[in-house]
Amino acid sequence: MSEAAVMDLKKIIRSIPDYPKTGIIFRDISTLIAHGPGFRQAVRQLAAPFLDQKIDKVVGIEARGFIFGGAVADLLGVGFVPIRKQGKLPGEVVGQDYELEYGTDRIELHKDAIQPGERVLLLDDLIATGGTASAGVDLVNHVGGEIIAAAFVIDLPDLRGADLLREKDVQVHTLVAFEGL
């Protein structure tokens, strides 16, 4: 993709004020995934740092991580593994609890989806506080996978989620950042 053809993805992402509650600006990627050239560029930019690295699997976090994760896995020529909310996967799973603003939640992964030593790229649409992504890293580590990096379309740096992953020695790759909440 030539420099002249590079789009500003931030301009394609819709911002919705006061959702889900007053004072929050929701960063809606549905406008990006509906924009063919923008979506294509985002997928290529997410994959670019990893084209020359050995990646065995891409793991995507439910639900929007499936959209980007599957496309990046295809581009890298590797398998895709979903991390789902509790109770959504059949078969034997491993789970990880994580903190929410009020309480906890749980994500799960098929126990046999990642083999020990496989090199994994974790992918989601957005990193905010990092709770879900951190739990995803813990799940992959639990089954013996090696997290090579975590990639996100959007970073909300004021919420320090990317920093949380870096504290776990996870390389973080993001495409755009939105300052503030």
FITOR-444743 format. One record per residue (C-alpha): x, y negated, z negated; residue in one letter. Coordinates in steps of 0.05 Angstrom, whole numbers, padded with zeros to 5 digits, always signed. Layout:
# FITOR-444743
XYZa...
# end
This chain:
# FITOR-444743
+00000+00000+00000m+00031-00066+00021s+00038-00123-00029e-00012-00164+00011a-00064-00109+00004a-00059-00103-00072v-00124-00124-00106m-00131-00155-00174d-00168-00098-00208l-00185-00143-00267k-00231-00183-00221k-00269-00120-00201i-00283-00098-00273i-00348-00127-00300r-00347-00160-00369s-00412-00157-00408i-00415-00203-00468p-00448-00183-00533d-00450-00108-00517y-00457-00062-00554p-00462-00116-00608k-00455-00191-00615t-00383-00215-00608g-00359-00156-00567i-00343-00161-00492i-00355-00094-00459f-00307-00079-00402r-00349-00040-00352d-00310+00002-00302i-00373+00023-00264s-00361-00036-00217t-00290-00012-00205l-00309+00060-00189i-00365+00035-00143a-00314-00007-00104h-00281+00043-00057g-00215+00006-00043p-00209-00016-00116g-00221+00055-00142f-00171+00083-00093r-00119+00031-00114q-00132+00045-00188a-00123+00121-00178v-00058+00110-00140r-00031+00061-00191q-00048+00109-00248l-00012+00165-00213a+00048+00126-00186a+00095+00131-00246p+00086+00206-00248f+00093+00225-00175l+00167+00244-00185d+00157+00276-00254q+00138+00348-00266k+00066+00346-00290i+00029+00411-00298d-00040+00386-00320k-00079+00322-00325v-00125+00319-00386v-00184+00272-00382g-00225+00248-00441i-00301+00251-00436e-00333+00219-00398a-00301+00164-00357r-00233+00197-00364g-00262+00253-00321f-00272+00205-00263i-00201+00179-00261f-00169+00243-00288g-00196+00288-00234g-00175+00240-00179a-00105+00232-00208v-00098+00308-00217a-00117+00316-00143d-00066+00264-00122l-00011+00297-00164l-00031+00366-00139g-00043+00395-00209v-00101+00422-00250g-00150+00380-00289f-00171+00397-00361v-00231+00363-00395p-00231+00342-00467i-00304+00341-00488r-00346+00320-00547k-00360+00373-00598q-00406+00430-00576g-00401+00416-00501k-00351+00470-00480l-00367+00545-00477p-00316+00595-00500g-00262+00589-00552e-00242+00517-00567v-00197+00478-00612v-00221+00413-00641g-00194+00349-00671q-00231+00300-00715d-00217+00226-00709y-00239+00162-00744e-00293+00116-00717l-00311+00048-00744e-00362+00081-00789y-00348+00156-00799g-00315+00208-00756t-00325+00245-00691d-00295+00307-00659r-00267+00325-00591i-00252+00394-00565e-00210+00430-00513l-00212+00501-00488h-00159+00539-00528k-00129+00570-00464d-00134+00509-00419a-00062+00488-00431i-00005+00538-00438q+00053+00527-00486p+00105+00483-00454g+00061+00455-00399e+00074+00381-00385r+00010+00340-00393v-00013+00271-00372l-00070+00246-00416l-00118+00199-00380l-00178+00156-00398d-00209+00092-00372d-00194+00048-00432l-00152+00046-00494i-00179+00005-00552a-00163+00027-00623t-00131+00091-00597g-00170+00139-00642g-00197+00183-00587t-00132+00182-00546a-00091+00198-00609s-00137+00257-00624a-00128+00280-00552g-00052+00278-00560v-00059+00319-00624d-00103+00370-00589l-00053+00379-00532v+00004+00386-00582n-00037+00436-00622h-00042+00484-00563v+00031+00476-00547g+00028+00427-00489g+00078+00371-00481e+00049+00301-00472i+00090+00266-00420i+00049+00202-00422a-00020+00172-00430a-00050+00129-00375a-00109+00081-00378f-00141+00033-00329v-00155-00018-00385i-00116-00037-00447d-00147-00079-00502l-00080-00098-00535p-00110-00136-00593d-00138-00070-00619l-00068-00038-00618r-00088+00030-00591g-00029+00033-00543a+00017+00017-00601d-00013+00075-00641l+00006+00122-00584l+00075+00093-00577r+00085+00105-00652e+00073+00179-00635k+00128+00174-00582d+00078+00175-00525v+00095+00134-00463q+00035+00090-00445v+00018+00066-00375h-00040+00016-00365t-00063-00023-00304l-00097-00085-00334v-00102-00116-00402a-00159-00158-00431f-00138-00200-00490e-00188-00212-00545g-00248-00171-00564l
# end
